[in-house]
């Protein structure tokens, strides 16, 4: 079984400096019980898929308030209660919703941030949207109870961050994207209207509306809130075929006719609106920039900012820079957005997705002093050399305790990967409690299987065998609880 082989490999190579509830010795047993199983011909994707689940379980911890999911394994000074940081909560929920017992591990985690608004508003996030996506897969939330918590949480963001122009302000640091080109000037962070928080507020408003609709009491005001955000983002942030951040010199957002976006760079945050399905079809061509070596494409990944901008990789002594370095957090957001955009042309944009997913998989490595490569996930990578930039900076200064201590970024839980495989390659969709599949596979692949996929109480297996030589049946097959179900697959082979 490939899972056992991979887990053995990961355990042997690992230095288990920090532990939560599920240690390496129990990793295999836990993963066998919890995760969907993948088999595909691309070993980089397959190995990374299992590696990321192996890493994810390290971050699950039992607290007096239920199970929680951490971002860093060591205690870091800027975390909150239980060493939690809400910046990546959307990623944690989107990834973890595919666990067999996702309700056990994530329900209390979701409610923790709703019940503790100070913790849930330390950083911007898409908590409510992710909770809605969690509900689509598990069906385990009591929706009316959830909405009683979600609506005040949304209102708190409106009270704290809504501006005169009707959109929401943030600084890049509170978007967990410190020292960005758009958000930093002369070493200072600027208050601005960014595609980040505004997209999240759109997504969260739509989540409230869609969940309320399921209860039979649709809250149309939240659909209106979402539509208003969407219209204003197109009007105020869309410039030269891209969503950009607007930072007025005086910090006042009432003079919308004189906003200066000419110098605002293209950054990966400009793709976030597609994450929530905000743009209508017709603007997907912006995703072609992801493979343009003059803009976002490099050998080692997609940069967080346009390489042609004069401030690309501007100098700073800080170890966390979003001025062009490669961040898995942003890569995962962008690839999730690309899955949505690919609905316009699944062969072209699905092809970009498959190529970038493979590149993303190959990022998960660290070259040791003896030249050996091991599986690794950390904070931020260099765009032009095979180096985890933040790790090297912290190592050079002796792993300062005030910055998180020894190997703080090792096994960093700040992005998704498995969710991209499940929703992108396998194309899992749920609509009106019906599960169907819109896979996007490279045309060279001869086979693909995702097994033990738990959705709404049923177990699914989706299988592809191009010639019938791998699994004994040609084409696509879907089993639900061991019984074949038909007309569930609308697949495409990507260029």
Steps between C-alpha positions, in 0.01 A plus 500: 500500500657833394378687811704274729807541280473878500434531874802280573711725275375818671547361851855382433604841363329698776636664813190518718592813695142589592195280562129551537246217532594268213870418500696332222465158660122522459495691171442201271209362701335842517547574130366157399181577689455862396619604155394435140759281328662616176663306221634680190794470258666825614712402800572862596128571540426165666785528750420863582133415548586246769771720647257787548250275681790367710586862589139605560441239772800644691302821552186345650489553876242434768422798726244563776283656226530209258735414216691786340740531206826694533707687243840468671603195701713690754340768715550837330468834684245646257252212530186510711338250731616139451771629261227575243526753218188559293682618184494157334175372653338501155775276366477271804126449457511458122770234534369323809138473383601187304592307815262216579431655841532863395215597733696366797815693414363823354158587642630629833781676315248691288292599800807602701558800274130588490474485878825691549475790257829653613678179399296475180586855390874510567557446129266509204364163389218334311370307802130503411554401136721211607241394757237499224727278289554276804122471537461396134730203559408396854147630559591513868424863589171598655450785255263714705734485798799575278332806350428638847877513549600585143286811456641689804850396388439650156350813652807545720719512188263754344518719808879479522606521134231642271596833341324796343521345152317184613803269489721377784847615598791288616878508520708228342628382837145428621436317174795279604690644201746741657751707300314484171578746221151648502470518876840638605659838440827617655488206737151584627182301442221690330131489578329397178209347315637163395355209298565277804261604777240628251489163324474327838212727604327425169548126555385513861187698409416249227560215748246647742249548220544150354481329839193701598340397173550137599300573816209628295543857631730666246671809635488704180678792666822298503472423131458874450806568715703259288376650173584849624856396588537336160382808310724732699805278457452507121459876511782587740759220484489373139766680298672392177349151508586420861371545855747723684536648847413867552696691767414872512778726625277653767332175606155641416281293270229749409677656199456202269530707183865580565632161595845425359532138384754560226792397722314222679663171402335184383514269801357151555240659727337620178384142434322458833159622370485186281546284812144596594360491148459877492602594142273387221644312205694713255802614700678165545784608271668660804595146605731481198733732695575207732706338225659823375869511606490881492216512753437216749671190360839378623673162504419453869143629516269795448614826658274701726567814297567595139870450422499800266410743779794721605451413867494124445702336784577837660752473783382431854661326792177326595469127438140514375473692175206505259678730254545225242617197695306174457245420771305171511217699666460715189569216257217296657260795481590563137462137394162479675397811307630339181274198553204738499627693196561177308126451463525747211741276305606187685749385239703823498469611862485144628831446324649799682363362827654156447840643410504740795380230741794283397738792547345567841550134593868520408545796737454263794865412549812596691852424384720390791871576532583155363299576186209272592148636448226439755135602505447840659249782538599834649399864476644681199718396204741693283378541140842451338674233708399182679497658847244547777575870546351558846668190639842616381448847649397359839780245497758774432390696806497196730128419513402786735239408759302819438458390139373153586814308586667200342358385163180697556390459137556125474177317409332836456119477476418814304356376170313219326615232259275196550189713443643603162542135401148411613313799355732559202633169366207289627258790457278414797186716509189499719178672397164455668647208700597323177863401447646516151844534343662738250855364478785680324784258426808541280438327168813285548366333815400138453327454835372676811318387814366675807358258756344526848361842417238576763225745402170545684527162669582300187833356388600559137763359270570676171720313251642575157667236282582628152551161336349263756846360583539638855166428668336273243233739377550770241404861569345653811325308777338634818405276793285616788522269799634233265216530245558656159311823436466635149494845341710652778810598296559784255873472437747677274858422398708812531761618252 
